[in-house]
Amino acid sequence: MGAISLGIAAPSLSKGDRLAEPYRTRRQSLSADIVVIGGGTAGTIAAIQAGRAGRKTILIEAGSQLGGTTTVGGVAFPGIFFAWGEQIIGGIGWELVQEAVAMNDDTLPNFSIPHGRQHWRHQVRLNPHIYAMLAEEKMLEAGVDIRYYETPFALRFAKNRWEIETVGKGVHATITCNQVIDCTGNALPTAMAGYDVIREEEIQPGTLMFKIDGYELESLDQDLIKQRYQEALDRGEFTREEFRGNIIGLLRSQGDNIQHIMDADSTTSESHTIANINGRKSLLRHLRFIRTLPGCEKTKLVDMQTETATRETFRIDGHYRITHEDYVTGKKFDDAVSYSYYPIDLHDAHGVIPDHLEEGVVPTIPLRALVPKNSRNFIVAGRCLSSDRLANSALRVQASCMGMGQAAAAAAVLASRKGISPLEVPYDELRELIESHGGIVPA
Amino acid sequence: MEGLFRHKKVFLQLLVAGGILLLAAAEDTGPRRFFLKPTLELPVDTVYRYLVLEEDSIPNDTLFQLRSAEGFPLAYYRKINTNVCFDGTCRMLKVQLYWNITGRYLGIELPPGEFLSKTDHEKFNLSEYARMNHLLADSLSPLADFTFEDLVPPAGDLLPEGAAAPTLGNPALGGLTADAVTSATAPAMADYVVAGAAYTTYRLWHFVYGPTRDEIQRLTQQSLSDGLLVHILASPDASDVAWGLQRAGDYLSSSGPLREAVLSRIANEDFSLASMAIDAIGPASLSSSAFQQALMRKLSGLNYSLKNKLVDKLGEAPALDPEVRAALVKSLETASGSYLSHLFALLLKQKVNDAETCLEISNLLEHENHFVASQTFQFLEKAACEDEVVQQRMNRYRNKR
């Protein structure tokens, strides 16, 4: 007892040790022209664009690196940049993809050859770690102040300025800025700012990306394995949803984008924690099971992402809501700022059967779908754009989010220069700015 | 191993004239041929035979190469004799598979009396032959990745007792045959096979894209010349052009027409081909001022992605042509984003640091866009310009930051 008391009263310090000051959260006040919230697929591009266009830009990212779904989520095949032989998404996203491919000695698909109904043939596989580092390098080069491990908890708008309160490790910051770009994918800042957001009763499943190895598929007794798995399913050890009841499919693909975690929701720390735990539990159970199978005893987990990637959470209630009909007919909007191109891709408990676009169709994204109703100096980019569920299942794909990120940032840059809201930006000037930075605006 | 016999045939030219597909003869009276357009439509002068040593599922070991009088390869073919089983009855399928000189599928020829048939013994009709031709031409078909089991649900697919099923080197095919018995093709795969002939489609597709294809490309590559490449780059088939561009680098400097053909592909219409054309350009070509200037003329009309790529390519030049250099420096004034970064990287690579150029560039230190000013400062620092005025401007920028 005496020893304990002594320890509390006066900790013994070794040579070189220093007793820390009593803990207190550091308060900080910062200002910028533009604040980008979320350093994922869209936010990375948005922040680089804003910085390159000369605006003082701060990026807030709750995690430890840039890239979001491409890097942290491990879906390192960021969608499709070419449609029907023509490039439809370019700019900063494409620049990063190209450089990541070149730096890893990977090769781009030949986009001259139509992909037919196998859209994945035009997917570009890249090294996510290289992508994350290149994105960071370009962001710093653009003069962006990156703030990792920080998340907003309040947004207030007054006198044409936003005040954003954020909290991070040991820091409580108040950032004032002229324009906010919500690139969180789940529209949480939009909701914090008091604007309406929408969610489906049932959301698409998430996926924990991983890779397994250590068996020879061809030498396995596949009938026996299927039978064993079916028995395990019947006993309730697994659910069919996890791998659609297809253990051979899992073994053949060795992981990748195959697992489904139902109700995976990244909106809050609590919901994302549950999604992560469920993803890892499912994988661990399967790994243990696979290692009991004849020929699979030495199966190894080679790689696993740190997060369960999610497909769907909240969407904003924007000035225009892109409908499924708009998407599949390739509606051309007068205020279109970017293209999107992907099959309608709604995952559910049974998997996904992509619904391909008709030949020649290239959907577009109007600026109005990026701006919440009743908002000022506020714009979003990424999968939380205003759209119905089916349209969103295609719009959410990374290449589209990159295009949106660049367009939203260009709108915010011009709005910031002129002291107006993104929707009031002259369209021709917006087009010119996007194009001068390599972005592609629908004709 | 190579053999030779003269053939004086002109069938390639005749068969493809005016369309993708031609039926050459009346049913059952002559050979039926279904062809796509080849790269070269010239009369066949000579047929060479090559022994295919590579492990292959095609039992016959001879690959035939057709050549023109000029010595250009025109096409390749192999004779396929293989069993296809229907409801326990197997029959020998005899076809000749043709490949283009670039390795893509070219066509199929059935000898007189030979036919393709389906589960229910029915002979293919014309539209089914056309569909087979179309499916075999799809180099990106999912048939590449799927086992035969994926294609056809296993129930009911077991071969009749005693019948040996070829496995195409894939154990998943052991004991299975699609066109046998009554099993339906898996719905997701129905788009990639001829209805009722899943196994035949699968087998032929894997013949087409098997090791023979690599051998064909190797043989054509042995015959490559400036002249042949010019023909290949003029092909209406984008995959032919891509094939040619990927191999044009070694031949580029010595040929005017080839150089023009490569340059003509550097255009916005097709990113992949333009990209490959830029990749084909090597330092030997870049040593020519005229060639650099030709590239420079291309630059202004190109989209952003290609512009950056072309600027990077100019960086590989042994030395920049003075006119090109001046134009590039001038373009800094209006450049933005990554294009600006690529231009600066090029100038650094080319060791541009003379006082006059640095002075001109240092004006950008006053640019209202901090990104432009910062990129300029970094260039001047790395280029180590020693001019006094430039140094003063840099100091001013440093103090202002």
Interface residues (C-beta under 8 A of the other chain):
Chain A: G51 R52 A53 G54 K56 F82 G85 E86 Q87 G90 G91 I92 W94 E95 Q98 L108 P109 N110 F111 S112 I113 H115 G116 R117 Q118 R121 K138 E141 A142 G143 E218 I353 E435 S436 H437 G438
Chain B: D138 S139 L140 S141 P142 N170 P171 A172 A188 D191 A238 S239 V241 A242 E269 D270 F271 S272 L273 S275 N303 Y304 S305 N308 S336 G337 S338 Y339 S341 E368 N369 H370 F371 V372 S374 Q375
